[in-house]
C-alpha cells in the first residue's frame, strides 16, 4: 500500500512540474513529498471510517399526546449497512431499514435520501421511553434518544365556581402547561360565544403571556349581572377549561367560604400553639 501511495505521489509531482511555470518547477522538492503524504493518509482514514452518527441531532424529544412523534437519526457513510430502531424498555426490535418488524403497525421508519435521516414515527402516550437507532456494523453501533409524550394541562385558577361582587373587576387566569410549543392563540368564550373585546359594553380585555407555561388573563371591569355565566379558556393546541362565574349582591357563598376559611385558619393556629407548648414541656 505504501509503495502504491508513493508511486501516486511521485506521479503527482511530475504532473505538477510539467504544468507549473518554468520558474516554479525547481520549488517542488522531496520535502513536498512528505507534506503530501501526511495529508493523503489522514484523508484515506476518514474515507475508511465507516458509518457514524451526526451527534448534533437532539437526544430529547417531546411530543403532544395524540400527535405523531418523530425521532430523527442522521448517519454518515452508511454504505451497505442497515438501520434498525430498538425500544429499550423491552429490547423490542421495531423496524429494520424501512420495514416495520414489530406486529405493532403504529411504528413506521422513513428514510430521507437527501439528508440521510432515518425517522421513527409513533403517536401514543404509552410510547414514552428510550429508543436506539442502531447500525448493523460489527459490533453494532447505536445512538440513544429519550422520547416523552405529554398531555397538556389547562386550568383556570379559583374554579370551578367563582363568586364576584357586583361592580368589581373579574380577573380570570388561565394557565396552560406541558406544551412543547406555546399556543398560537388563546380564545375566551362566554356562554359558548367568543368574547368580543371591542363590544359596546367596553372594559373587557385579555393579556396573554407565552412561554414554557402560558398564562392568559381575562379582565372584565365593572361586573354586572349580565356578566354571570360560563367562561371557557380555549388554547389552540391544548384542551379547554371552563368555570362558572356568579355576579352577586351582598352576602353570597364566597363570603361564607371566606368566613369558614378564617375559622379554619384560627383553629389551625391554636392547634399549632398547643403542639409547641406540649413539645416544650
C-alpha positions as CSV (number, residue, x, y, z in Angstrom):
1,X,0.0,0.0,0.0
2,X,2.8,2.4,0.9
3,X,4.6,1.7,-2.4
4,X,1.3,2.4,-4.3
5,X,0.8,5.7,-2.5
6,X,4.4,6.7,-3.0
7,X,4.1,6.0,-6.8
8,X,1.0,8.1,-6.9
9,X,2.7,11.0,-5.1
10,X,5.7,10.9,-7.5
11,X,3.3,10.9,-10.4
12,X,1.5,14.0,-9.0
13,X,4.9,15.8,-8.6
14,X,5.8,15.0,-12.2
15,X,2.5,16.4,-13.4
16,X,3.0,19.5,-11.2
17,X,6.5,20.0,-12.6
18,X,5.2,19.9,-16.2
19,X,2.2,22.1,-15.6
20,X,3.9,24.7,-13.4
21,X,5.7,27.7,-14.9
22,X,9.4,27.2,-15.7
23,X,10.5,29.4,-12.7
24,X,8.5,27.4,-10.2
25,X,9.5,23.9,-11.3
26,X,12.5,23.9,-9.0
27,X,10.3,24.6,-6.0
28,X,8.8,21.1,-5.9
29,X,11.1,19.2,-3.6
30,X,11.3,15.9,-1.6
31,X,10.0,17.9,1.4
32,X,6.8,18.5,-0.6
33,X,6.5,14.7,-1.0
34,X,6.4,14.2,2.8
35,X,3.8,17.0,3.2
36,X,1.5,15.5,0.6
37,X,2.0,12.0,2.2
38,X,1.0,13.4,5.6
39,X,-2.2,14.9,4.1
40,X,-3.3,11.9,2.0
41,X,-3.1,9.3,4.7
42,X,-5.5,11.0,7.2
43,X,-7.9,11.7,4.3
44,X,-7.9,8.0,3.4
45,X,-8.6,7.1,7.1
46,X,-11.6,9.4,7.0
47,X,-12.9,7.7,3.9
48,X,-12.4,4.3,5.6
49,X,-14.1,5.4,8.9
50,X,-17.4,3.6,8.2
51,X,-20.8,4.7,9.4
52,X,-21.1,7.3,12.2
53,X,-23.8,9.4,13.8
54,X,-24.4,13.1,13.4
55,X,-24.4,13.9,17.2
56,X,-25.8,17.4,16.6
57,X,-29.3,15.8,16.5
58,X,-31.3,16.4,19.7
59,X,-31.4,13.4,22.1
60,X,-34.5,14.6,24.0
61,X,-37.8,14.9,22.0
62,X,-41.2,15.8,23.4
63,X,-44.5,15.4,21.6
64,X,-48.1,16.0,22.4
65,X,-50.4,13.0,23.1
66,X,-52.3,12.0,20.0
67,X,-49.9,13.7,17.6
68,X,-47.4,11.6,15.7
69,X,-43.9,11.9,17.2
70,X,-40.7,11.8,15.2
71,X,-37.2,10.6,16.2
72,X,-34.6,11.6,13.7
73,X,-31.3,9.7,13.4
74,X,-28.7,11.1,10.9
75,X,-26.0,8.7,9.8
76,X,-22.9,9.4,7.6
77,X,-21.1,6.9,5.5
78,X,-23.8,4.3,5.9
79,X,-22.7,2.3,2.9
80,X,-24.5,-1.0,2.6
81,X,-25.3,-1.3,6.3
82,X,-28.9,-1.4,7.6
83,X,-30.5,0.8,10.2
84,X,-32.8,-0.5,13.0
85,X,-34.9,1.1,15.7
86,X,-35.0,-0.6,19.2
87,X,-37.2,0.1,22.2
88,X,-35.1,-0.1,25.3
89,X,-37.7,-0.9,28.0
90,X,-38.2,-4.4,26.5
91,X,-35.4,-4.5,23.9
92,X,-38.0,-4.9,21.2
93,X,-36.9,-4.6,17.6
94,X,-39.3,-2.1,16.0
95,X,-38.1,-1.6,12.4
96,X,-35.3,-2.8,10.1
97,X,-34.5,-0.4,7.2
98,X,-37.9,0.9,6.1
99,X,-39.8,-2.2,7.1
100,X,-41.8,-2.5,10.4
101,X,-40.6,-5.6,12.2
102,X,-42.9,-5.5,15.2
103,X,-46.6,-6.5,15.0
104,X,-47.5,-3.0,16.3
105,X,-48.1,-1.3,13.0
106,X,-48.1,2.2,14.6
107,X,-44.4,2.3,14.2
108,X,-43.0,3.4,10.9
109,X,-39.5,4.0,9.7
110,X,-38.9,6.6,6.9
111,X,-35.6,7.3,5.1
112,X,-34.8,10.7,3.7
113,X,-32.1,10.2,1.0
114,X,-31.3,13.9,0.8
115,X,-30.5,14.4,4.5
116,X,-29.5,10.9,5.4
117,X,-32.2,10.9,8.2
118,X,-33.8,7.8,9.5
119,X,-37.1,8.8,11.2
120,X,-39.1,6.7,13.5
121,X,-42.8,7.8,13.8
122,X,-45.3,6.8,16.5
123,X,-48.2,8.5,18.3
124,X,-49.3,7.4,21.8
125,X,-48.8,8.4,25.4
126,X,-47.6,4.9,26.4
127,X,-44.7,5.2,23.9
128,X,-42.6,7.4,26.2
129,X,-39.2,6.0,26.9
130,X,-35.7,5.4,25.5
131,X,-35.1,4.4,21.9
132,X,-32.0,3.4,20.0
133,X,-31.1,4.0,16.4
134,X,-28.7,1.1,15.5
135,X,-26.4,0.4,12.6
136,X,-25.5,-3.2,11.6
137,X,-21.7,-2.8,11.9
138,X,-19.6,-5.4,13.7
139,X,-20.1,-4.8,16.6
140,X,-23.3,-2.8,16.1
141,X,-23.2,0.9,17.0
142,X,-26.2,2.9,18.3
143,X,-27.5,6.3,19.2
144,X,-30.0,6.6,22.0
145,X,-32.8,9.1,22.3
146,X,-35.3,9.9,25.0
147,X,-38.9,10.3,23.8
148,X,-41.5,12.0,26.0
149,X,-45.2,12.2,25.3
150,X,-47.0,14.7,27.4
151,X,-50.7,15.7,27.8
152,X,-51.2,19.4,28.1
153,X,-53.0,20.7,31.3
154,X,-55.3,23.7,31.1
155,X,-56.7,25.2,34.4
156,X,-58.5,28.3,35.5
157,X,-57.5,29.5,38.9
158,X,-60.2,29.6,41.6
159,X,-62.6,27.3,39.6
160,X,-64.9,25.6,39.1
161,X,-67.2,28.1,40.8
162,X,-66.1,31.8,41.1
163,X,-68.1,34.4,43.0
164,X,-67.6,38.1,42.2
165,X,-69.1,41.2,43.8
166,X,-71.3,43.4,41.7
167,X,-69.4,46.3,40.2
168,X,-65.9,44.8,40.9
169,X,-63.4,43.6,38.3
170,X,-63.5,40.0,37.1
171,X,-60.0,38.5,36.7
172,X,-59.9,35.0,35.2
173,X,-56.5,33.4,35.0
174,X,-56.0,30.5,32.6
175,X,-52.8,28.5,32.9
176,X,-51.6,26.1,30.2
177,X,-48.7,23.7,31.0
178,X,-46.8,20.8,29.4
179,X,-46.7,22.1,25.9
180,X,-43.8,21.6,23.5
181,X,-44.6,25.0,22.0
182,X,-46.7,27.9,23.2
183,X,-50.2,28.1,21.8
184,X,-50.6,30.3,18.7
185,X,-53.7,31.8,20.3
186,X,-55.8,31.5,23.5
187,X,-59.5,32.2,22.9
188,X,-62.0,33.1,25.7
189,X,-65.7,32.3,25.4
190,X,-68.7,33.5,27.5
191,X,-71.7,31.1,27.4
192,X,-70.2,29.3,24.3
193,X,-69.8,32.6,22.4
194,X,-66.4,34.1,21.6
195,X,-65.8,37.2,23.6
196,X,-65.7,40.4,21.5
197,X,-63.2,42.8,23.2
198,X,-64.5,45.7,21.0
199,X,-68.2,45.4,22.0
200,X,-70.2,48.5,23.1
201,X,-70.0,47.2,26.7
202,X,-66.3,48.1,26.9
203,X,-64.0,47.3,29.8
204,X,-63.2,43.8,28.6
205,X,-59.6,42.9,27.8
206,X,-57.2,39.9,27.6
207,X,-53.5,39.7,28.3
208,X,-51.6,36.5,27.3
209,X,-48.0,35.7,28.3
210,X,-46.5,32.9,26.3
211,X,-43.6,30.6,27.4
212,X,-42.9,27.2,28.9
213,X,-46.1,27.9,30.9
214,X,-48.6,30.1,29.1
215,X,-50.9,32.3,31.1
216,X,-53.9,34.2,29.8
217,X,-55.7,36.9,31.9
218,X,-59.3,37.9,31.1
219,X,-60.3,41.2,32.7
220,X,-63.9,42.4,33.0
221,X,-64.3,45.8,34.6
222,X,-67.5,46.9,36.4
223,X,-69.0,43.4,36.6
224,X,-72.8,43.3,36.1
225,X,-75.4,40.5,36.5
226,X,-75.2,40.0,32.7
227,X,-71.6,39.0,33.1
228,X,-72.5,35.9,35.0
229,X,-72.3,32.5,33.3
230,X,-69.8,30.0,32.0
231,X,-66.4,31.2,30.8
232,X,-64.1,29.0,28.8
233,X,-60.4,29.2,28.0
234,X,-59.5,27.6,24.7
235,X,-55.8,27.3,23.8
236,X,-55.2,26.5,20.1
237,X,-53.1,23.3,20.9
238,X,-54.5,22.1,24.3
239,X,-57.7,21.1,26.0
240,X,-60.2,23.8,27.0
241,X,-61.2,24.6,30.6
242,X,-64.4,26.2,31.9
243,X,-65.6,27.9,35.1
244,X,-68.9,29.3,36.3
245,X,-68.9,33.0,37.3
246,X,-71.5,34.3,39.7
247,X,-72.0,38.1,40.0
248,X,-74.0,38.6,43.2
249,X,-75.1,41.4,45.5
250,X,-74.4,41.5,49.3
251,X,-73.7,38.2,51.1
252,X,-73.1,35.2,48.9
253,X,-71.4,31.8,49.1
254,X,-68.0,33.4,48.6
255,X,-68.4,35.4,51.8
256,X,-69.5,32.2,53.6
257,X,-66.4,30.4,52.2
258,X,-64.2,33.2,53.4
259,X,-65.7,33.0,56.9
260,X,-65.2,29.3,57.1
261,X,-61.7,29.7,55.9
262,X,-60.9,32.2,58.6
263,X,-62.3,29.9,61.3
264,X,-60.3,27.0,59.9
265,X,-57.1,29.1,59.9
266,X,-57.7,30.2,63.5
267,X,-58.3,26.6,64.6
268,X,-55.1,25.5,62.9
269,X,-53.1,28.3,64.6
270,X,-54.5,27.3,68.0
271,X,-53.6,23.7,67.4
272,X,-50.1,24.6,66.4
273,X,-49.6,26.7,69.5
274,X,-50.8,23.8,71.7
275,X,-48.4,21.4,70.0
276,X,-45.5,23.8,70.5
277,X,-46.3,24.1,74.3
278,X,-46.5,20.4,74.7
279,X,-43.2,19.8,72.9
280,X,-41.5,22.5,75.1
281,X,-42.5,20.7,78.3
